[in-house]
Amino acid sequence: MKSYARITLNMQIRSQAFVHCPYNCELRSSQGVIYVAKNSHLHNLPVRLAVGAYLLDSGLGKLDVDEAALEYIHNMAVTAYPFLKEVEPAKFTKYFAKGEVLLAAMLLFPLVPDALAGFALTIFAGSLMRLYLRIPGMRHAGSLRATPKGAGLAKNIWILGIGLSLALTPYERSTRIS
């Protein structure tokens, strides 16, 4: 018998403790064991899907770039994080892209708790915001307002806000039902 995964949306409020509408994710094994994640919430699903799809597209796009793009991405990272100078541009970009894809998978896979996905997203977006703050020409002098050149990095403030919102989601343990 093959193992299979099934996601069910449970929109009933089970007790007064749930003032929101949780969705339960069930993972069934061939032995009949069911794992239910109680720590993902239906109201967080749209932002998880939107940001996850965006990061997946961005990460997959960086896996196949030309030499000039490799150098550009690496030089931007070195400006904010000088220790990355020692890493080859191709290797850095490959690992960065794989990190984006992994983060996207965390957001898109509903068994990953909201708080864990949000924590990872906050760290990622915070590191990108450091790029925005450190790279010359991204902001107007003496201001946080983005220049046209910095608009692409400035949008990461929204991803940072989403990450913080997810990270602040209350955590509940998964249960194992045999």
C-alpha positions as CSV (number, residue, x, y, z in Angstrom):
1,M,0.0,0.0,0.0
2,K,1.4,3.4,-1.0
3,S,1.8,6.3,1.4
4,Y,-0.2,9.4,0.5
5,A,-0.6,12.9,1.8
6,R,-4.0,14.6,2.1
7,I,-4.7,18.1,3.1
8,T,-8.1,18.8,4.5
9,L,-9.6,22.2,5.3
10,N,-11.5,22.1,8.6
11,M,-13.5,25.3,8.9
12,Q,-15.4,24.4,12.1
13,I,-14.5,26.1,15.3
14,R,-13.8,23.2,17.7
15,S,-13.7,25.1,21.0
16,Q,-13.8,28.5,22.4
17,A,-9.9,28.5,22.4
18,F,-10.0,28.9,18.6
19,V,-11.1,32.4,17.7
20,H,-9.7,31.9,14.2
21,C,-10.4,29.2,11.7
22,P,-7.5,26.7,11.7
23,Y,-6.8,24.3,8.9
24,N,-5.5,20.8,9.7
25,C,-3.0,19.0,7.6
26,E,-3.1,15.3,7.7
27,L,-0.2,13.1,6.6
28,R,-1.1,9.4,6.5
29,S,1.5,6.7,6.3
30,S,0.9,3.2,5.1
31,Q,0.8,2.0,8.7
32,G,-2.3,4.2,9.3
33,V,-0.5,6.8,11.4
34,I,-1.9,10.3,11.0
35,Y,0.1,13.5,11.8
36,V,-2.0,16.6,12.2
37,A,-0.4,20.0,12.2
38,K,-2.5,22.4,14.3
39,N,-0.1,25.3,14.0
40,S,-1.1,26.7,10.5
41,H,-4.0,29.0,10.2
42,L,-6.4,29.5,7.3
43,H,-6.1,33.3,7.5
44,N,-2.3,33.0,6.9
45,L,-2.7,30.8,3.8
46,P,-3.0,33.6,1.2
47,V,0.2,35.4,2.3
48,R,2.1,32.1,2.5
49,L,1.0,31.2,-1.0
50,A,1.7,34.6,-2.5
51,V,5.2,35.1,-0.9
52,G,6.0,31.4,-1.4
53,A,5.2,31.6,-5.2
54,Y,7.1,34.8,-5.5
55,L,10.2,33.4,-3.8
56,L,10.0,30.1,-5.8
57,D,10.0,32.0,-9.1
58,S,12.8,34.2,-7.9
59,G,14.9,31.3,-6.7
60,L,14.4,29.2,-9.8
61,G,15.3,32.2,-12.0
62,K,18.6,32.6,-10.2
63,L,19.6,29.0,-10.8
64,D,20.2,29.7,-14.5
65,V,21.8,33.1,-15.0
66,D,24.7,34.3,-17.1
67,E,28.2,35.3,-15.8
68,A,27.3,39.0,-15.6
69,A,24.3,38.4,-13.4
70,L,26.4,36.1,-11.1
71,E,28.9,38.9,-10.6
72,Y,26.2,41.5,-10.1
73,I,24.3,39.4,-7.4
74,H,27.6,38.6,-5.7
75,N,28.9,42.2,-5.7
76,M,25.6,43.4,-4.1
77,A,25.9,40.8,-1.4
78,V,29.5,41.6,-0.7
79,T,28.6,45.3,-0.2
80,A,26.4,44.4,2.8
81,Y,28.3,41.3,3.9
82,P,32.0,41.7,3.2
83,F,32.9,38.2,4.4
84,L,31.2,36.9,1.2
85,K,34.1,38.2,-0.9
86,E,35.9,34.9,-0.4
87,V,33.0,32.9,-1.9
88,E,33.0,32.4,-5.7
89,P,30.1,34.3,-7.4
90,A,28.7,31.1,-9.1
91,K,28.8,29.2,-5.8
92,F,27.2,32.0,-3.9
93,T,24.4,32.6,-6.4
94,K,23.7,28.8,-6.5
95,Y,23.4,28.6,-2.7
96,F,21.4,31.8,-2.5
97,A,18.9,30.5,-5.1
98,K,18.6,27.1,-3.4
99,G,17.9,29.0,-0.1
100,E,15.1,30.9,-1.8
101,V,13.6,27.8,-3.2
102,L,13.9,26.1,0.2
103,L,12.2,29.0,1.9
104,A,9.5,29.0,-0.7
105,A,8.9,25.3,0.0
106,M,8.5,26.0,3.7
107,L,5.9,28.6,2.9
108,L,4.0,26.5,0.4
109,F,4.0,23.3,2.4
110,P,1.2,23.6,5.0
111,L,2.7,21.1,7.5
112,V,5.4,23.7,8.3
113,P,4.1,25.8,11.2
114,D,3.3,29.4,10.5
115,A,5.7,30.6,13.2
116,L,8.6,28.6,11.8
117,A,8.1,29.7,8.2
118,G,7.6,33.3,9.4
119,F,10.8,33.2,11.4
120,A,12.8,31.9,8.4
121,L,11.1,34.5,6.2
122,T,11.9,37.3,8.7
123,I,15.6,36.4,8.7
124,F,15.7,36.2,4.9
125,A,13.9,39.5,4.4
126,G,15.9,41.2,7.1
127,S,19.1,40.3,5.3
128,L,17.8,41.7,2.1
129,M,16.8,44.9,3.9
130,R,20.4,45.3,5.0
131,L,21.4,45.2,1.3
132,Y,18.9,48.0,0.7
133,L,20.3,50.1,3.6
134,R,24.0,49.5,2.8
135,I,24.3,49.7,-1.0
136,P,24.9,53.2,-2.3
137,G,22.3,54.6,-4.6
138,M,19.4,52.5,-3.4
139,R,18.0,55.4,-1.2
140,H,17.8,59.1,-1.4
141,A,20.5,60.8,0.6
142,G,19.6,61.1,4.3
143,S,16.3,59.3,3.8
144,L,14.8,55.8,3.7
145,R,12.9,56.7,0.5
146,A,13.9,54.4,-2.4
147,T,15.4,55.7,-5.6
148,P,14.2,54.1,-8.8
149,K,17.3,51.9,-8.6
150,G,16.4,50.8,-5.1
151,A,12.7,50.1,-5.6
152,G,13.4,46.4,-6.2
153,L,15.1,45.9,-2.9
154,A,12.7,48.3,-1.0
155,K,9.8,46.0,-1.6
156,N,11.4,43.5,0.8
157,I,9.9,45.6,3.6
158,W,6.5,43.9,2.8
159,I,8.1,40.5,2.9
160,L,9.7,41.4,6.3
161,G,6.3,42.5,7.6
162,I,4.7,39.2,6.4
163,G,7.5,37.2,8.0
164,L,7.0,39.0,11.3
165,S,3.3,38.5,11.2
166,L,3.7,34.8,10.6
167,A,6.5,34.5,13.2
168,L,4.1,36.0,15.8
169,T,1.5,33.3,15.2
170,P,0.9,31.3,18.3
171,Y,2.6,27.9,18.3
172,E,0.7,24.7,19.1
173,R,2.3,21.2,19.0
174,S,1.4,18.7,16.2
175,T,-0.3,15.6,17.4
176,R,0.1,12.0,16.4
177,I,-3.0,10.0,16.0
178,S,-2.5,6.3,15.6
